[in-house]
C-alpha cells in the first residue's frame, strides 16, 4: 500500500506593497506669473515653484534671464505664452498672421504658420502656446481673433493650427470654451454674458471638436456667463467641465485668468482658484505674482481642510506636467 504523499509548505515571498501615490503640492496646479524676471514678486513666486508659468515680457532677451532664474530656483514649470497672432503676440517678432487674414487663405497656410511659430517658441523653451482661438466670429469683441464665422470654417483652421504647433514642437491650447464669439465685452475688462439659446450655444461648440480630434492636449475655459447653460461664469460651473469631457477631451483643462474683471464679484483669486478646481478645472491660471501666491495658499488650506480632494489635485497636476 502506497503511503500518502507528504505536502511540504514552501516559503512564500510576501507581496510587494504598492508604492504610495506621488506627493502633490498646492503649487503644482497653479499656472502663475512672475511680473517680469527680477520683479519684486518674482523671487517669492519662484520659491513656491508653481506647476506652470504664463509669460509676458520674459522672453524679450531671448529667455536667458528666465532660464537662469529657473535654474537658480531649481524650478521646471510648464511655460506658456499667448502667441495667437495679430494683436495678441507676446513675442512681437514672431507670427502667426492675424486670424482674419488666415481665414481667407488655404487651410494649409494656417498649419504652416503655426508650425513656424511652434519651432520658434520651442527654441525659446516654451512648452505651450495658448492658442488657437476656437470662438466663432459672431460680431463680438474677440471676433478679430477668430478663424471663421461658422463652426465649420473656424474648426478646420483650429485643427490645422494645433497640428502645426505640434509639428513645431510645442502644445497648443484651444480657447475660450464654451466660446466668446457673440459677447461685446472682453472678460479681462468686464462681465461678458452670452444670452443666446442653448441650441445656439451648443451649435458653436462644434468649432472646438476638430481641435479635440486633432489631438489638442490643453483647453482653456473662459469666464463668460452663459445663462442657457449655467448662472455663473463658465470657469466656475461643473457642467462646463463635464460637457468638455463628454466631447471626448482627456487632456488638461486650464482656466482663463482668474484676475479677470469679469470674476471680481465672485471672490479673490485665491477663492476663485479653489472654486474652479472644485468645479472641475485641472489647473488654474493667474496673471500676477501676488495672485499666484494667494492661489497657492488658498488651495493648500482647502486641501488640508478636505474641501479639495488630494487625488483630484494629483490628477490635475499630472495633466499639466504632461504638456511639457
N, C-alpha and C positions, 0 to 999 in steps of 0.2 A: 504494500500500500504506500503510495507516494505521500510524502509529508507535505503539509500545506506550506506554500512559499511564505517566507518572511518578508514583509514590506519594510524597507528601511526609509526613515524620514530623511530627506535630503535638505541641506541648509538652503534657505531661500534668501535671495537678495532683496532687501527692503526697497519698495518703490521710491524712486527719486521724487521728492516733493516738487510740485510746480513752482517755478520761480515767482517771486512776488511781482505784481504789476509795477511798471516803472513809476517812479515818483512824478508828480505833476505839481508845478508851481502856478500860482495865480498869474504870474507874468507870462507864462507860456501861451496864453490865449489872448494876449493883448498885442495889437499892432500899434505901436506908439510913434512918437515924433520927437526929434531932437531939438527942433527950433534952430538948426544950424550947428555944425561941428564947433565946439568951443563955446557955445552959448551958456548962459547962466544955468539952464536946466539940463543941458545935455549930459553933464557928468552924473547927475542923480539918476537920469534915465538909464544910462549905460551900466551903472552899478546894479540896477534891478534886472538887467538883461531880458528885455521883453522878447516874446517869440517872434515878433516882426517889427519892422520899421517902415514907415511911409516917408519917402524922401521928397524934399522940395528943392532947395538950392545946394544940397550937399555934394552934388556931382560937378559943380562949377569948375573945380580944378582937376577934373578927371577922376575924382573919387579918392585921391591919395590920402587926404587928411581923414576922410571917413574910414578908410581901411586901417590906417594907423590907430585911430581911436578904438575901433572894434578889436584889433589885436591886443591893445593895451588893456581893454576891459575883459578880454577872453570871452567875447560875445560873438555868436554867429546867428543873428536874427535873419529871418526871411526878409529880403529887401524888396520893397515895392515902390512903384513910381507911376504917376499919371502921365502917360505919353500916348494920348489918343490921336493927336494930330491937330493941325489948325491952331486954334487959340489955346488949347489945353495941351501944352508941351512943357514939362519941367526942364528938359534939356533942349534949349532953343535952337541948337544947331542940328537937331535931328528931326526927321519927319515923324509920322507919315503926312501925306496931304490931307487937307480938311475932308471930313466925311462927305460933305455936299459936293465936292469935286469927284471923289471916288465913286459916288453913286452913279455918275454919268459915264464912267469908264467901264471897260470889261471887268468882270469879276476877278480875273487873273491879276489885274493891276493891284487890287487890294491885297491879295496874298503876297505879291512881290514886294510891295512897300512895307508891309508889316514884317516880312522876313528880314528885310534890311534893318528895320528898327530893332527887331529881336537880336540880330547879330551885334549891333552896336551896344545895346543895353547889356547883353551877356558879357561883352568885353569890359564893361564898366562894373561888373559884379552884381548886376540887378538880377533878381530871380523872377519877379512877376511884373508885367505891365498891366496896370489897372485899366484895361481896355480889352475889347471894343465896347462901344455903347450899342445895346440892343433895343433901345427905345424906338418906337415907331414915330416918325415925324407927323404930328397931327396939329401943328401950329403952336406948340408950347414953347416954353423958354429955352429948352435944350434941343429944339428941332435942328439947329445948325450942326449939332454933333451926331445926328442920326444918319444911317446909311440908306433910309428909304421911307416912303410914306405908306407902305403896306407891310404886313408881317413877312410876306414872301421876299420882297425886294430888300428889306433890311436883313432878314435872316440869312440869306445866301452870302452876303458880304461879311456878316458876323462870323460865319463858319470859315470863310476864306481868311479873315484876319487871325482867327485862332490857329489855323493850320500854319499860317505864315510865321507867327510868333514862335510856335513850337519848332518849326524848321530852323529858326534863328537861334534857338537855344534858351528861350525863356517861356514861362507860362503866361497865358492871358487870363483875364478876369472879366467875364461878361457882366455888364451892369445896365440899368439900375433896376433890378427886379422889384416889383412887377411892372415897372415902366413909368417913365415921366413924360411921355410924348404929348399929352394934352395940357399939362399944368402950366400956368402962366408965371409961376414963381419958382425960382431956383431954391431948393431946400436949404442951401447954405445960408440964404438970406431971409427966409421966412417960411411960413406954413404953406404947404402945397397940397391941394385937395383935388382928386380926380373924381368928379361927380357922375361919371358915366354909369350905365347899367352894367350888371355883372356880365352879361353876354358880350358887351363891347370890350370890357377889360380883358375878359378871357380870350377873346379873339386875338388881341395884340400880344398875349403871352406866347403865341406861336412863333414870334420873332426870336425867342430865346431857345427854342427847341433845336434848330440847326447847330447852334454852338455846343449844346449838350451832346448831340450826335457826333459832332466833330471831335469830341473828347476834351472839352474845356475842363480844367481842374479847379476853377475858382469862380464863384458867382457872388456879386455884391448886391446886397439888399438895401433898398432906399428907405428914406423916412417919409415918403409920400403917404397921405391918408387916402384910402380908397373905401368910402362908406359901403359900397356894394359888397365888399369882402370883409371889412373889419372897421371898427370905430376908432382905432388907434393907428399911429404910424406903422407902416408895414414892418419896419425893423423890430417892433415890439409885439407883433402878432404871431402866435404859434401857427396859425393857418398859413401864413406866408411860407414858412419853412416846410410844413407838411406838403404844401402844394408843389414846391420846388422838388422835393424828394419824389413825389408821385410822378413828376415829369421824367424821372429816371436819373436825376443828378445825384452822384455819390461822392463828389469832391468836397472842397472846403467852402462853406458859406460864411462870408465876412460881412460885417455891417458897413454901410457908408459912415461918414464921420459922425460920431456922437457929439461933436462940438457944434453941429449944425444949428442954426437959429430955429429951424423947424421943430427941434426937440426941447427947447429951453423950458417950456411949460410942463414937461414930463419928468424933470428931475435933473440933477447934476450929472456930469459924465460918469461918475462912479455908480450912481444909482441906475443910470441907463445901461451901463455895462452889465450889471447883474440882471436887469430885466431882459435885455436882449439875449443873454445866454440862457436864461430860464425859458425864453420863448423858443429857442432852437438854434441860435447862431453858434457856429463853431469858434469864431474869434471876433473880437470887437476892435474897431479902428477909431483912433482919436488923433487929433492933429495939433496938439500942443504938449510940451513936456509936462506941464502941471496936470493936465487931464490924464496923461499916461500914468503918472504916479497915483492919482485918485482912483483910476480904474483898477490898477493892480491891488491897491489896498482894499477897495470895496469887494473885489472878487475874493480876496483872501478871507475877509470877515464872513462873507456869505458861505464860503466853503466850510469854515470852521464851525459855523452855527447850523449847518445842514440845509441851508436854503439853496445851495448849488450842489449838485451831485458830482463827486470827485471822478467817477468813471466817465461821466459826460465830458468833463473838462479834459480828461486824458484822451478821449477820442477826438475832441476838437483840436487839441494841441498836435496830435499825430497828423491830422489832415492838413494843418497849417505847415508843419515841418515837411510834409510830402511835396510842397510846392517848390522846394529848393531844386 
